[in-house]
Structure formats: C-alpha cells, structure tokens
Amino acid sequence: MTDRILEGKTVLMTGAGRGIGRSMSVALAAAGAKVAMIDIDEYVLVESAKEAEDAGGQGSTKAFVCDVTDATRAKATAEEVISAFGSIDVLVTMRSSVRNGSATFSSRPQSSGNWTTTCGMPCCG
Ligand SMILES: NC(=O)c1ccc[n+]([C@@H]2O[C@H](COP(=O)([O-])OP(=O)(O)OC[C@H]3O[C@@H](n4cnc5c(N)ncnc54)[C@H](O)[C@@H]3O)[C@@H](O)[C@H]2O)c1
C-alpha cells in the first residue's frame, strides 16, 4: 500500500500488538489511516505502535491498553478513541471478546446476540 487512500479515516484495531493485527496496523497507517491500536499486552503494543507510526507518520497511531473482554473498559476505550481521533470509521477485530453470548467490540449493537453467536471468535473483539 503506497497510496494514502485511507487519509481521514480512523481504524480501530483490536489485537494490534502482534500477528495479523500488527501487520494490518502498519499497512493501514502507511495507507494514511489513523489507527487506534488496542491490545491487552502493553509491551508488544508499544513496539507495534512505534512500527505503525514509522509507516504512517507522526500522530498516525495511538496505543490503548485494554482487555476487550472487559465490557466497561472496552466501552471507555472506544470513547477515548473517539475523543483522540474524532470518529471510528472502520473496526477490525483480531481478538475475540465473546462472553456469555455478547461481544464488546462488535460491528453490530450488543443486543444483536444472534449475530455474535453466529460469527463468534473471528468477528468479535
Ligand atoms: N494467524 C492465522 O493464520 C489465523 C488464521 C485464521 C484466523 N486467525 C484469527 O485471527 C486472530 C488474530 O490471529 P493472530 O495470529 O494475529 O494472533 P496473535 O496471537 O498473534 O495476536 C493476537 C493479539 O491479540 C491480543 N489479545 C489477546 N487477548 C486480548 C484481549 N482480551 N484484549 C485485547 N487484546 C488481546 C494478544 O495480546 C495479541 O497481541 C485470532 O482470532 C485468530 O484466531 C488467525
């Protein structure tokens, strides 16, 4: 991704500290997105956010330590992201937060239990 085709968009990425979430964060930042990077592991998250910011430029990323299975903390983090970047335009979930049939960072309202149950781990949290 060399064109900054995501300029002006904010992406919230869970599981951003390692693996697919880390690689995607770097690519999205390089494409011009603001990337709100969330992970439970602060050590890897800080390293990952540095790498993504190197790709996207100063201020392109912000790291948020959060256990996405903690609904209260996750909601507060989403509010922090909106406060920092103004909006959440794209949600990429690389870690499940399914708990008792509900999900925290789901792309549908939490009341949509059927969707959560159907999609489960790959799509929630
Ligand atoms: N790697 C693959 O080939 C592959 C294939 C198909 C599906 N997946 C799915 O894609 C997702 C990501 O895979 P990966 O290989 O990049 O995983 P990974 O283990 O490398 O990275 C997952 C990240 O999620 C973070 N995390 C774990 N629990 C968390 C929590 N409660 N709150 C916030 N962050 C948390 C971890 O600290 C880690 O940094 C997983 O759900 C995996 O099942 C992976």
PDBQT file of the ligand as one rigid body, heavy atoms in Angstrom, charges set to zero:
ROOT
HETATM    1  N1  LIG A 201      -2.697 -16.468  12.213  1.00  0.00    +0.000 N 
HETATM    2  C1  LIG A 201      -3.512 -17.165  11.422  1.00  0.00    +0.000 C 
HETATM    3  O1  LIG A 201      -3.088 -17.874  10.487  1.00  0.00    +0.000 OA
HETATM    4  C2  LIG A 201      -5.008 -17.081  11.616  1.00  0.00    +0.000 A 
HETATM    5  C3  LIG A 201      -5.842 -17.756  10.750  1.00  0.00    +0.000 A 
HETATM    6  C4  LIG A 201      -7.240 -17.653  10.902  1.00  0.00    +0.000 A 
HETATM    7  C5  LIG A 201      -7.767 -16.903  11.938  1.00  0.00    +0.000 A 
HETATM    8  N2  LIG A 201      -6.917 -16.279  12.799  1.00  0.00    +0.000 N 
HETATM    9  C6  LIG A 201      -7.517 -15.495  13.869  1.00  0.00    +0.000 C 
HETATM   10  O2  LIG A 201      -7.120 -14.144  13.726  1.00  0.00    +0.000 OA
HETATM   11  C7  LIG A 201      -6.944 -13.563  15.025  1.00  0.00    +0.000 C 
HETATM   12  C8  LIG A 201      -5.525 -12.996  15.145  1.00  0.00    +0.000 C 
HETATM   13  O3  LIG A 201      -4.587 -14.033  14.888  1.00  0.00    +0.000 OA
HETATM   14  P1  LIG A 201      -3.019 -13.789  15.124  1.00  0.00    +0.000 P 
HETATM   15  O4  LIG A 201      -2.318 -14.989  14.607  1.00  0.00    +0.000 OA
HETATM   16  O5  LIG A 201      -2.629 -12.461  14.596  1.00  0.00    +0.000 OA
HETATM   17  O6  LIG A 201      -2.980 -13.805  16.740  1.00  0.00    +0.000 OA
HETATM   18  P2  LIG A 201      -1.800 -13.340  17.729  1.00  0.00    +0.000 P 
HETATM   19  O7  LIG A 201      -1.915 -14.220  18.923  1.00  0.00    +0.000 OA
HETATM   20  O8  LIG A 201      -0.502 -13.245  17.026  1.00  0.00    +0.000 OA
HETATM   21  O9  LIG A 201      -2.232 -11.852  18.132  1.00  0.00    +0.000 OA
HETATM   22  C9  LIG A 201      -3.413 -11.633  18.870  1.00  0.00    +0.000 C 
HETATM   23  C10 LIG A 201      -3.216 -10.392  19.727  1.00  0.00    +0.000 C 
HETATM   24  O10 LIG A 201      -4.423 -10.232  20.491  1.00  0.00    +0.000 OA
HETATM   25  C11 LIG A 201      -4.043  -9.788  21.795  1.00  0.00    +0.000 C 
HETATM   26  N3  LIG A 201      -5.096 -10.131  22.735  1.00  0.00    +0.000 N 
HETATM   27  C12 LIG A 201      -5.376 -11.353  23.239  1.00  0.00    +0.000 A 
HETATM   28  N4  LIG A 201      -6.400 -11.281  24.098  1.00  0.00    +0.000 NA
HETATM   29  C13 LIG A 201      -6.773  -9.986  24.142  1.00  0.00    +0.000 A 
HETATM   30  C14 LIG A 201      -7.773  -9.299  24.873  1.00  0.00    +0.000 A 
HETATM   31  N5  LIG A 201      -8.607  -9.923  25.688  1.00  0.00    +0.000 N 
HETATM   32  N6  LIG A 201      -7.892  -7.957  24.691  1.00  0.00    +0.000 NA
HETATM   33  C15 LIG A 201      -7.051  -7.298  23.837  1.00  0.00    +0.000 A 
HETATM   34  N7  LIG A 201      -6.077  -7.924  23.127  1.00  0.00    +0.000 NA
HETATM   35  C16 LIG A 201      -5.948  -9.244  23.285  1.00  0.00    +0.000 A 
HETATM   36  C17 LIG A 201      -2.755 -10.523  22.085  1.00  0.00    +0.000 C 
HETATM   37  O11 LIG A 201      -2.013  -9.886  23.136  1.00  0.00    +0.000 OA
HETATM   38  C18 LIG A 201      -2.060 -10.476  20.731  1.00  0.00    +0.000 C 
HETATM   39  O12 LIG A 201      -1.208  -9.357  20.624  1.00  0.00    +0.000 OA
HETATM   40  C19 LIG A 201      -7.242 -14.668  16.052  1.00  0.00    +0.000 C 
HETATM   41  O13 LIG A 201      -8.594 -14.547  16.481  1.00  0.00    +0.000 OA
HETATM   42  C20 LIG A 201      -7.033 -15.927  15.246  1.00  0.00    +0.000 C 
HETATM   43  O14 LIG A 201      -7.801 -16.999  15.762  1.00  0.00    +0.000 OA
HETATM   44  C21 LIG A 201      -5.565 -16.341  12.659  1.00  0.00    +0.000 A 
ENDROOT
TORSDOF 0
